[in-house]
Amino acid sequence: MLKFFIPLIGLMVMSFFGEFMIFFLFLVFSSIMWMFMYSSDFISMSFFMSDILTWSLILLTYWIIILMMIASQSYKMMNYFYNKFTFVLILMLTLLLLTFSTGDLLSFYIFFEGSLIPIYLLIVGWGYQPERLQAGIYLLLYTIFASLPLLVSVLYTGSLMGGYNFCFLKSFLETSGWFSFWFFFSIFAFLVKLPAFYVHLWLPKAHVEAPVSGSMMLAGVLLKLGCYGIMRFMMVFEGGTMYLSSLLVSLGLLGGLAVSFICLRQVDLKALIAYSSVSHMGLALGGLGSWGLWGYSSCLYTCMAHGLCSSALFFLSGVIYERSSSRSLMINKGLMEIMPSMAFWWFMFCIGNMAAPVVLNLVGEVGLLGSILSFNFYTMFFLMAFSFMGACYSLYLFSGTQHGKYFNGLKSLNDGLVREYKILLLHFYPLFFLILEVDFMTF
């Protein structure tokens, strides 16, 4: 574990002195990729979870953090507390790496809660409007309130089993109603982090007030903490999952469908993309609730695909905001005439958001649909509506920004920069080529 932890501590120190943070991040990323592919000596470490679920999310975290640093070049140009910003990013990377890799239940809880601190600092420190303080409090209160039952459950499980190692926490023998209630209490914190419908209100507020890099991190990785936690705890509470399957599938499908209608009422670009994230995560929750290998592995595909696609959409909204100083769909219209090259990337990521072919989203959503249908055939009507509404809000996002009569004040806007095209290409490259590696990511 130290071979990962010590370089990250070094990066934190260097963030106040070094000028080549992105280069060093790529170096650490490459070394981890090399060890994952060719080395087997670290697999046996007791602290480290070494399955494909862990490694997929660790590599996604590294990738998104590197893209966040490239996207935030304006902070460096304006000297807008850039050293502190890079320190917060490396702190977030360290906490997320430890969260995804730890094999100890109590350590997982500590790092899971610790990842709140850097995103709170990002929102409050580098957000846009004064309302960011309220958004930060929303984020903290929702997550801390929901994680109290998880803490009680972790301590009780540890005392019952005599240890906290995930490898020894196999399925319990009880199958009572109290057991399923205990399971629901354990995953409630992850439902808030996911977020599931009814406990999702912190997410649009946090996204709207966060800087572009904060939104990329929230959508790209932090929402995946909820999926990761549920997937890990499902291995422990195998019996409890079956009792709550109907509840989880219903909450995911009906909540996601309701949020899809809310998407069509949005006029703020970031709010629209944030609500679409809630809708996609609802489908992932339904796939997990169906309790099958198909839904389980498809949830991982959806997490990877949504992390890249949603992060790119938030970056695109940030590109528009930098030029027009507005995120309103009423003002940012007809951009295909003003920024024709950028319209191509809007199109590619919007069709990715609606799970059209050629991107990884398609494989994830088809797998989730099949898994939920195998759970109950009558969910077909909800899934048809779900797919239709997903296409509706994705097309609404694309046509609302790219078509129509443009606002005269936007005539002088320039098209994309090389740096912006590079970030978008680096989002799309894994999104496109990972569709060839789905057999590798299947459990």
C-alpha positions as CSV (number, residue, x, y, z in Angstrom):
1,M,0.0,0.0,0.0
2,L,2.9,2.3,0.8
3,K,4.1,2.2,-2.8
4,F,0.9,4.1,-3.7
5,F,0.5,6.2,-0.6
6,I,4.1,7.7,-0.4
7,P,4.1,9.1,-4.0
8,L,0.7,10.8,-3.3
9,I,2.0,12.4,-0.1
10,G,5.0,13.6,-2.2
11,L,2.6,15.1,-4.7
12,M,0.7,17.0,-2.0
13,V,4.0,18.5,-0.8
14,M,5.0,19.3,-4.4
15,S,1.7,21.1,-5.1
16,F,3.1,24.1,-3.2
17,F,6.4,24.1,-4.9
18,G,6.3,22.2,-8.2
19,E,5.2,23.5,-11.6
20,F,4.9,20.1,-13.3
21,M,2.0,18.5,-11.4
22,I,0.2,17.1,-14.4
23,F,3.4,15.4,-15.6
24,F,4.0,13.8,-12.3
25,L,0.3,12.7,-12.1
26,F,0.7,11.0,-15.5
27,L,3.8,9.4,-14.1
28,V,2.1,7.9,-11.1
29,F,-0.9,6.9,-13.3
30,S,1.4,5.1,-15.7
31,S,3.2,3.3,-12.9
32,I,-0.1,2.1,-11.4
33,M,-1.2,0.9,-14.8
34,W,2.1,-1.0,-15.3
35,M,1.8,-2.7,-11.8
36,F,-1.8,-3.6,-12.5
37,M,-1.0,-5.2,-15.8
38,Y,2.4,-6.9,-15.1
39,S,3.0,-7.2,-11.3
40,S,1.3,-9.6,-9.0
41,D,3.3,-9.2,-5.7
42,F,1.0,-6.4,-4.4
43,I,-2.2,-8.4,-5.0
44,S,-1.7,-10.4,-1.8
45,M,-1.6,-7.4,0.6
46,S,-4.2,-7.7,3.3
47,F,-5.2,-4.0,3.2
48,F,-5.7,-4.0,-0.6
49,M,-8.8,-5.0,-2.5
50,S,-7.6,-6.1,-5.9
51,D,-10.6,-7.0,-8.0
52,I,-11.6,-5.4,-11.2
53,L,-14.3,-3.2,-9.5
54,T,-11.5,-1.6,-7.4
55,W,-9.1,-1.1,-10.3
56,S,-11.7,0.3,-12.7
57,L,-12.7,3.0,-10.3
58,I,-9.1,3.8,-9.2
59,L,-8.1,4.3,-12.9
60,L,-11.3,6.4,-13.5
61,T,-10.4,8.6,-10.5
62,Y,-6.8,9.2,-11.8
63,W,-8.1,10.0,-15.3
64,I,-10.7,12.5,-14.1
65,I,-8.3,14.2,-11.7
66,I,-5.7,14.7,-14.5
67,L,-8.4,16.2,-16.8
68,M,-9.6,18.4,-13.9
69,M,-6.1,19.9,-13.6
70,I,-5.8,20.5,-17.4
71,A,-9.3,22.1,-17.3
72,S,-8.4,24.5,-14.5
73,Q,-5.5,26.1,-16.3
74,S,-7.2,29.5,-15.9
75,Y,-6.6,29.3,-12.1
76,K,-2.9,29.1,-12.9
77,M,-3.0,31.9,-15.4
78,M,-4.8,34.2,-13.0
79,N,-2.9,32.9,-9.9
80,Y,-6.2,32.1,-8.3
81,F,-4.9,30.2,-5.3
82,Y,-3.6,27.6,-7.7
83,N,-1.2,25.9,-5.3
84,K,-4.0,25.4,-2.8
85,F,-6.2,24.1,-5.6
86,T,-3.7,21.4,-6.6
87,F,-3.3,20.4,-3.0
88,V,-7.0,19.9,-2.6
89,L,-7.1,17.8,-5.8
90,I,-4.2,15.6,-4.7
91,L,-5.9,15.2,-1.2
92,M,-9.1,14.2,-3.0
93,L,-7.2,11.7,-5.1
94,T,-5.5,10.2,-2.1
95,L,-8.7,9.8,-0.1
96,L,-10.6,8.3,-3.1
97,L,-7.7,5.9,-3.8
98,L,-7.8,4.7,-0.2
99,T,-11.6,4.4,-0.2
100,F,-11.7,2.2,-3.3
101,S,-8.7,0.1,-2.4
102,T,-9.1,-0.6,1.3
103,G,-10.2,-4.1,2.4
104,D,-11.1,-3.0,5.9
105,L,-14.7,-2.0,6.7
106,L,-13.9,0.7,9.3
107,S,-11.1,2.3,7.2
108,F,-13.5,2.3,4.2
109,Y,-16.0,4.3,6.3
110,I,-13.4,6.8,7.5
111,F,-12.1,7.4,4.0
112,F,-15.6,7.5,2.5
113,E,-16.5,10.3,4.9
114,G,-13.1,12.0,4.4
115,S,-13.7,12.4,0.7
116,L,-16.4,15.0,1.6
117,I,-13.8,17.5,2.9
118,P,-12.0,18.3,-0.4
119,I,-15.2,18.5,-2.5
120,Y,-16.6,20.9,0.2
121,L,-13.4,23.0,0.0
122,L,-13.7,23.1,-3.8
123,I,-17.3,24.2,-3.8
124,V,-16.9,26.8,-1.0
125,G,-13.4,28.0,-2.1
126,W,-13.7,28.1,-5.9
127,G,-17.5,28.3,-6.5
128,Y,-19.2,31.1,-8.5
129,Q,-22.1,32.6,-6.5
130,P,-22.5,33.3,-2.8
131,E,-25.1,30.5,-2.7
132,R,-22.2,28.1,-2.7
133,L,-22.1,28.3,1.1
134,Q,-25.7,27.0,1.3
135,A,-24.8,24.3,-1.3
136,G,-21.9,23.2,0.8
137,I,-24.0,22.9,4.0
138,Y,-26.6,20.9,2.0
139,L,-23.9,18.5,0.9
140,L,-22.5,18.1,4.4
141,L,-25.8,17.7,6.2
142,Y,-27.3,15.2,3.8
143,T,-24.2,13.0,3.8
144,I,-23.4,13.2,7.5
145,F,-27.0,12.6,8.5
146,A,-27.2,9.5,6.3
147,S,-23.9,8.1,7.3
148,L,-24.7,7.8,11.0
149,P,-26.7,4.5,10.5
150,L,-23.8,3.2,8.4
151,L,-21.4,3.9,11.2
152,V,-23.6,2.0,13.7
153,S,-24.0,-0.9,11.3
154,V,-20.2,-1.0,10.7
155,L,-19.4,-1.1,14.4
156,Y,-22.1,-3.7,15.1
157,T,-21.0,-5.9,12.2
158,G,-17.4,-5.7,13.4
159,S,-18.3,-6.6,16.9
160,L,-20.5,-9.5,15.7
161,M,-17.9,-11.0,13.3
162,G,-14.8,-10.1,15.4
163,G,-13.1,-8.1,12.7
164,Y,-13.6,-5.6,9.9
165,N,-11.9,-7.3,6.9
166,F,-14.2,-7.6,3.8
167,C,-12.8,-11.0,3.0
168,F,-14.2,-12.5,6.2
169,L,-17.5,-10.7,6.2
170,K,-19.4,-13.2,4.1
171,S,-23.1,-13.7,4.1
172,F,-24.8,-14.1,7.4
173,L,-27.1,-16.9,8.3
174,E,-30.1,-14.8,9.4
175,T,-32.9,-14.2,7.0
176,S,-35.3,-12.3,9.2
177,G,-37.0,-9.0,8.6
178,W,-34.6,-7.4,11.1
179,F,-31.8,-8.6,8.8
180,S,-33.2,-6.8,5.7
181,F,-33.8,-3.7,7.9
182,W,-30.2,-3.8,9.0
183,F,-29.1,-4.0,5.3
184,F,-31.2,-1.0,4.4
185,F,-29.6,1.0,7.2
186,S,-26.2,0.0,6.0
187,I,-26.8,1.2,2.4
188,F,-28.8,4.3,3.2
189,A,-25.6,6.5,3.2
190,F,-24.8,5.1,-0.3
191,L,-28.3,5.8,-1.5
192,V,-27.7,9.5,-0.6
193,K,-24.3,9.5,-2.3
194,L,-25.7,7.8,-5.4
195,P,-28.1,9.8,-5.2
196,A,-31.4,8.0,-5.2
197,F,-34.7,9.9,-5.6
198,Y,-36.0,11.7,-2.5
199,V,-32.5,12.2,-1.2
200,H,-31.1,13.8,-4.3
201,L,-31.7,17.5,-3.6
202,W,-28.1,18.2,-2.6
203,L,-26.7,17.2,-6.0
204,P,-28.2,19.9,-8.3
205,K,-27.4,22.6,-5.7
206,A,-23.8,21.4,-5.4
207,H,-23.3,21.1,-9.2
208,V,-24.7,24.6,-9.9
209,E,-22.5,26.3,-7.4
210,A,-19.4,24.2,-7.9
211,P,-16.6,25.3,-10.3
212,V,-16.1,23.3,-13.5
213,S,-13.5,21.0,-12.0
214,G,-15.7,20.4,-8.9
215,S,-18.6,19.3,-11.1
216,M,-16.3,17.0,-13.1
217,M,-15.2,15.4,-9.9
218,L,-18.8,15.1,-8.4
219,A,-20.2,13.6,-11.6
220,G,-17.1,11.6,-12.6
221,V,-16.1,9.9,-9.3
222,L,-18.0,10.9,-6.2
223,L,-21.4,9.6,-7.4
224,K,-19.6,6.3,-8.0
225,L,-18.8,6.0,-4.3
226,G,-22.5,5.2,-3.7
227,C,-22.6,2.4,-6.4
228,Y,-19.3,1.0,-5.1
229,G,-20.5,0.9,-1.5
230,I,-23.8,-0.8,-2.4
231,M,-21.9,-3.3,-4.6
232,R,-19.4,-4.1,-1.7
233,F,-22.1,-4.4,0.9
234,M,-24.3,-6.6,-1.3
235,M,-21.4,-9.2,-1.1
236,V,-21.7,-9.1,2.7
237,F,-25.5,-9.0,3.0
238,E,-26.4,-11.5,0.3
239,G,-29.7,-12.5,2.1
240,G,-30.8,-8.9,2.8
241,T,-30.6,-8.0,-0.9
242,M,-33.3,-10.5,-1.9
243,Y,-35.8,-9.1,0.6
244,L,-35.2,-5.5,-0.6
245,S,-35.0,-6.2,-4.3
246,S,-38.5,-4.9,-5.1
247,L,-37.9,-1.7,-3.1
248,L,-34.6,-1.0,-4.8
249,V,-35.8,-1.7,-8.3
250,S,-39.0,0.4,-7.7
251,L,-37.1,3.3,-6.2
252,G,-34.5,3.3,-9.0
253,L,-37.1,3.1,-11.9
254,L,-39.8,5.4,-10.6
255,G,-37.4,7.9,-9.1
256,G,-35.3,8.0,-12.4
257,L,-38.5,8.4,-14.4
258,A,-39.7,11.3,-12.3
259,V,-36.3,13.0,-12.5
260,S,-36.4,12.6,-16.3
261,F,-39.5,14.7,-16.4
262,I,-37.8,17.3,-14.1
263,C,-34.9,17.5,-16.6
264,L,-37.3,18.8,-19.3
265,R,-38.2,21.8,-17.1
266,Q,-34.6,23.0,-16.5
267,V,-33.2,26.2,-18.1
268,D,-29.8,26.0,-16.3
269,L,-27.3,23.8,-18.3
270,K,-25.6,22.5,-15.1
271,A,-28.9,21.7,-13.4
272,L,-30.1,19.8,-16.5
273,I,-26.9,17.6,-16.6
274,A,-27.1,17.1,-12.8
275,Y,-30.7,15.8,-12.9
276,S,-29.8,13.6,-15.9
277,S,-27.1,12.1,-13.6
278,V,-29.7,11.3,-11.0
279,S,-31.8,9.6,-13.7
280,H,-28.9,7.4,-14.9
281,M,-27.9,6.4,-11.3
282,G,-31.6,5.4,-10.7
283,L,-31.3,2.9,-13.5
284,A,-28.0,1.6,-12.1
285,L,-29.7,1.2,-8.7
286,G,-32.5,-0.8,-10.3
287,G,-29.9,-3.1,-12.0
288,L,-28.2,-3.6,-8.7
289,G,-31.5,-4.3,-6.9
290,S,-32.4,-7.0,-9.5
291,W,-29.5,-9.0,-7.8
292,G,-27.9,-10.8,-10.7
293,L,-24.4,-11.0,-12.3
294,W,-25.7,-9.2,-15.4
295,G,-27.0,-6.2,-13.5
296,Y,-23.9,-6.2,-11.2
297,S,-21.4,-6.0,-14.1
298,S,-23.5,-3.7,-16.2
299,C,-23.7,-1.3,-13.2
300,L,-19.9,-1.1,-13.4
301,Y,-20.0,-0.3,-17.1
302,T,-22.6,2.4,-16.5
303,C,-20.4,3.9,-13.7
304,M,-17.4,4.1,-16.0
305,A,-19.4,5.4,-19.0
306,H,-21.4,7.9,-17.0
307,G,-18.3,9.2,-15.2
308,L,-16.6,10.1,-18.4
309,C,-19.7,11.3,-20.3
310,S,-21.2,13.4,-17.6
311,S,-17.8,14.9,-16.7
312,A,-17.4,15.9,-20.4
313,L,-20.8,17.5,-20.5
314,F,-20.1,19.6,-17.3
315,F,-16.8,20.7,-18.9
316,L,-18.7,21.7,-22.1
317,S,-21.1,23.8,-20.0
318,G,-18.1,25.4,-18.3
319,V,-16.6,26.2,-21.7
320,I,-19.8,28.1,-22.6
321,Y,-19.9,29.8,-19.2
322,E,-16.4,31.1,-19.6
323,R,-17.4,32.8,-22.8
324,S,-21.0,34.0,-22.2
325,S,-20.9,34.3,-18.3
326,S,-24.3,32.5,-18.3
327,R,-25.5,28.9,-18.1
328,S,-29.0,29.8,-19.2
329,L,-30.5,27.9,-22.1
330,M,-32.4,31.1,-22.9
331,I,-29.2,33.0,-23.7
332,N,-26.9,30.2,-25.0
333,K,-28.7,29.3,-28.2
334,G,-27.6,28.8,-31.8
335,L,-24.1,27.9,-30.8
336,M,-23.6,25.8,-33.8
337,E,-23.2,29.0,-35.9
338,I,-20.8,30.6,-33.4
339,M,-18.8,27.5,-32.3
340,P,-19.2,24.9,-35.1
341,S,-16.3,22.7,-34.1
342,M,-17.5,22.5,-30.5
343,A,-21.0,21.4,-31.7
344,F,-19.5,18.1,-32.8
345,W,-18.4,17.3,-29.2
346,W,-21.8,18.4,-27.9
347,F,-23.4,15.9,-30.3
348,M,-21.0,13.0,-29.4
349,F,-21.5,13.4,-25.7
350,C,-25.3,14.0,-25.9
351,I,-25.7,10.8,-27.8
352,G,-23.5,9.1,-25.2
353,N,-25.8,10.5,-22.5
354,M,-28.8,8.9,-24.3
355,A,-26.8,5.6,-24.6
356,A,-26.7,5.5,-28.4
357,P,-24.3,3.1,-30.1
358,V,-20.5,3.3,-30.4
359,V,-20.0,4.3,-26.7
360,L,-19.8,2.3,-23.5
361,N,-23.1,3.7,-22.2
362,L,-24.9,1.5,-24.6
363,V,-23.5,-1.7,-23.2
364,G,-24.2,-0.6,-19.7
365,E,-27.8,0.4,-20.2
366,V,-28.7,-2.7,-22.4
367,G,-27.3,-4.9,-19.6
368,L,-29.2,-3.0,-17.0
369,L,-32.4,-3.3,-19.0
370,G,-31.9,-7.0,-19.4
371,S,-31.2,-7.5,-15.8
372,I,-34.3,-5.6,-14.6
373,L,-36.5,-7.4,-17.2
374,S,-35.3,-10.7,-15.9
375,F,-36.3,-9.6,-12.4
376,N,-39.8,-8.7,-13.4
377,F,-41.2,-8.7,-17.0
378,Y,-43.8,-6.0,-16.2
379,T,-41.1,-3.5,-15.6
380,M,-40.8,-3.3,-19.5
381,F,-43.3,-0.5,-19.6
382,F,-41.3,1.7,-17.2
383,L,-38.1,0.8,-19.0
384,M,-39.6,1.9,-22.4
385,A,-40.6,5.2,-20.8
386,F,-37.2,5.5,-19.2
387,S,-35.3,5.0,-22.5
388,F,-37.7,7.4,-24.3
389,M,-37.3,10.1,-21.7
390,G,-33.5,9.7,-21.7
391,A,-33.5,10.4,-25.4
392,C,-35.8,13.4,-24.8
393,Y,-33.7,15.3,-22.3
394,S,-30.5,14.5,-24.2
395,L,-31.9,15.9,-27.4
396,Y,-33.4,18.8,-25.5
397,L,-29.9,19.6,-24.2
398,F,-28.3,19.4,-27.6
399,S,-31.0,21.3,-29.6
400,G,-31.5,23.9,-26.9
401,T,-27.9,24.9,-27.0
402,Q,-26.9,24.3,-30.7
403,H,-30.1,25.3,-32.6
404,G,-32.3,28.4,-32.6
405,K,-31.5,32.1,-33.1
406,Y,-28.4,33.1,-31.2
407,F,-28.2,36.0,-28.9
408,N,-26.5,39.0,-30.6
409,G,-24.2,39.6,-27.7
410,L,-22.6,36.2,-28.4
411,K,-21.4,37.1,-31.9
412,S,-17.8,37.8,-30.8
413,L,-17.3,34.4,-29.0
414,N,-14.3,32.3,-30.2
415,D,-14.5,28.6,-31.1
416,G,-12.7,26.0,-28.9
417,L,-9.1,26.1,-27.9
418,V,-6.6,23.3,-28.4
419,R,-6.6,22.6,-24.7
420,E,-10.4,22.2,-24.6
421,Y,-10.4,19.8,-27.6
422,K,-7.6,17.8,-25.9
423,I,-9.7,17.4,-22.7
424,L,-12.8,16.4,-24.7
425,L,-10.8,13.9,-26.8
426,L,-9.3,12.4,-23.6
427,H,-12.9,12.0,-22.2
428,F,-14.1,10.4,-25.4
429,Y,-11.1,8.1,-26.1
430,P,-11.7,5.7,-23.2
431,L,-15.5,6.0,-23.6
432,F,-15.1,4.7,-27.1
433,F,-12.4,2.1,-26.7
434,L,-13.7,0.6,-23.4
435,I,-16.6,-0.9,-25.3
436,L,-14.1,-3.4,-26.7
437,E,-13.0,-4.4,-23.2
438,V,-16.3,-5.2,-21.5
439,D,-15.4,-8.9,-21.3
440,F,-12.4,-7.8,-19.2
441,M,-14.7,-5.9,-16.8
442,T,-17.2,-8.7,-16.3
443,F,-17.0,-10.3,-12.9
